[in-house]
C-alpha cells in the first residue's frame, strides 16, 4: 500500500464492480404506476414511491459500480400478461427520461404552481403581517401574536414540502438520466 492510500480507499477499489442490479419487489403492476394518471401504460408515470425506491437504490449502488445499472423489477406472477414486460420496461425508462428533463428545467416552477402552494405563501405573508401589527400596537396579548406566527409556519408546510422534493429531484437529475439508459428487466415471482 502506498503512503497516500488509506485502508478505506483500498477497500473501495477492491470491491468496485462493473454492474449493478437493482432488485425491487413491487406488490403489483398498479403499485408501480401513478394511480391517478390517465396516460396509457407505456407513457404512465411511475408512482412517487416506486420512483423514489429506484432512484434511492441506484444512488446507494452507483458508488460501488463503474457500469450502468440493471433495474430488476419483481412482480407477482398472477399479473403476467402478453407483452407487459416490454411495456413496463419502456414505461420505466420513459418516466426516468421525463424526470431528467423536468428536474433540470421545470423544478422550481412546478413546485410553486399548485394552488395550495400559492395559498400557503399568501397566508404566510398575511399571518406574519398581522402578527407584526399586533406586536407593534403594543398589545399585551403576545399569545395572539404568536398564534399568527404559528399559523404562518403551518401555512408553509405544503409549499416547503414541494420545494424540498423539487430540489431533491433537481439534485438527482443525473441519476434519472442514468436510469433512463438502464436495462430494465421484469421477473415474475410465484408466491
ZINORKA-V330694 format. One record per helix or strand of 2 or more residues. SS is the DSSP state (helix for helix, strand for strand). FROM is the first residue (numbers start at 1). TO is the last residue. If there is no record, write none. Layout:
ss & from & to
SS & FROM & TO
SS & FROM & TO
This chain:
ss & from & to
helix & 7 & 15
strand & 20 & 25
helix & 29 & 32
helix & 41 & 43
helix & 48 & 61
strand & 69 & 76
helix & 77 & 79
helix & 84 & 105
helix & 107 & 113
helix & 115 & 136
helix & 142 & 171
helix & 173 & 180
strand & 183 & 189
